[in-house]
Amino acid sequence: MARPLTVVQLLPALHSGGVERSTLEIAAALVAAGHRSVVISAGGRLVAPLVAAGSKHFALDIGRKSLRAFATMRRLREALARLKPDVVHARSRLPAWLGWYALRGLPQPRPRFVTTVHGMNSPGRYSGVMLRGERVICVSGAVRDYVLAHWPGTDPARLRVVPRGVDPAQFPRGFQASADWQANFAAEHPALQGGPRLLMPGRGTRLKGHADAIELLAGLRAAGSDARLWLLGALEPGREAYVAELEALAQARGVAHAMVISPPRADIREAYAACDLVLQLSRQPEAFGRTVVEALSIGRPVLGWGQGGVGELLRELYPAGDVAPGDAAQLLQRARALLAQPAPLPARVPYTLAAMQAATLEIYGQLVEP
């Protein structure tokens, strides 16, 4: 890009999650390249690191569905008029609708409009706003295929596949947690000490497939393995009833003593390193599957349902971990095999953070200065 740009990213909030992480990653890349980075959201715990890294944050609740949405859109239009961005990048459906209408009320030349389809959104007009970007970023080939299948009128020329990525320096092959970390981990979670550890990172929602992981643990232990299961991230405020369901299932299967359900934590790299097999069992197709590339980058085998972005990654990078969705018998067989003798890992994981950042900034530049 020949000149500094102002890029505004729109999303509901900055608490946690893949959309939020991608927002911060692109914000950091913009600042590093000398551009002006602004994020508009309702706020959250990630505002502090966003601002510390050189971006600006404008607090506006653009993710709340309410009768005040029209007034929110007018406030958003006023903010954009003051900011005079070159590009407005919407990452979620309601912010995209508000952003699209806000831009229509600005004088020409208007900012260029970019959207990212982060998930397999429900087909229909509401989700279709994500296809109104002048460039539509799809986070995987699976997402691109989904978009074209459910919105067949979409011009394929506007779609750009930009896979998410990891920083190899943050997830280096062969990483080992420190002795102090391991000692603290053992004291914190004695139920995870003993046999091979299975790790399943994921939010506390039924769609993540925690019950399938518990059934797998029961199958492994019935087959003679002293396997342990760590459901990392499932224990969240507001998810108490769901966690109680999981605990009841573990009790019924006789594996509660070999399982831990814990809140999200920042040391995911150490968590991967401390475990023998990483699970990705989302019952709904994932758009990308960052867990897969993070774990493989560290050097840990991954086992998952072969659908969506997760299946796409496993087929390319680790076919031994690719299981037909819902096939519990095959899942158990593959888990036993991988715990006994992990299949060779890919020599390198090509999905890097730097590649994702460069591709996104290139899209901005091509729109502004074609």
Stockholm file with secondary structure:
# STOCKHOLM 1.0

chainA/1-370         MARPLTVVQLLPALHSGGVERSTLEIAAALVAAGHRSVVISAGGRLVAPLVAAGSKHFALDIGRKSLRAFATMRRLREALARLKPDVVHARSRLPAWLGWYALRGLPQPRPRFVTTVHGMNSPGRYSGVMLRGERVICVSGAVRDYVLAHWPGTDPARLRVVPRGVDPAQFPRGFQASADWQANFAAEHPALQGGPRLLMPGRGTRLKGHADAIELLAGLRAAGSDARLWLLGALEPGREAYVAELEALAQARGVAHAMVISPPRADIREAYAACDLVLQLSRQPEAFGRTVVEALSIGRPVLGWGQGGVGELLRELYPAGDVAPGDAAQLLQRARALLAQPAPLPARVPYTLAAMQAATLEIYGQLVEP
#=GR chainA/1-370 SS CCSCCEEEEECSCCSSSHHHHHHHHHHHHHHHTTCEEEEEESCCTTHHHHHHTTCEEEECCTTCCSTTHHHHHHHHHHHHHHHCCSEEEECSHHHHHHHHHHHHTSCSSCCEEEEEECSCCCSSHHHHGGGCSSEEEESSHHHHHHHHHHCTTSCGGGEEECCCCBCTTTSCTTCCCCHHHHHHHHHHCGGGCSSCEEEEECCSSGGGCHHHHHHHHHHHHHTTCCCEEEEETCCCTTCHHHHHHHHHHHHHHTCGGGEEEECCCSCHHHHHHTCSEEEECCSSCCSSCHHHHHHHHHTCCEEEECCHHHHHHHHHHCGGGEECTTCHHHHHHHHHHHHHSCCCCCSCCCCBHHHHHHHHHHHHHHHHCC
#=GC SS_cons         CCSCCEEEEECSCCSSSHHHHHHHHHHHHHHHTTCEEEEEESCCTTHHHHHHTTCEEEECCTTCCSTTHHHHHHHHHHHHHHHCCSEEEECSHHHHHHHHHHHHTSCSSCCEEEEEECSCCCSSHHHHGGGCSSEEEESSHHHHHHHHHHCTTSCGGGEEECCCCBCTTTSCTTCCCCHHHHHHHHHHCGGGCSSCEEEEECCSSGGGCHHHHHHHHHHHHHTTCCCEEEEETCCCTTCHHHHHHHHHHHHHHTCGGGEEEECCCSCHHHHHHTCSEEEECCSSCCSSCHHHHHHHHHTCCEEEECCHHHHHHHHHHCGGGEECTTCHHHHHHHHHHHHHSCCCCCSCCCCBHHHHHHHHHHHHHHHHCC
//
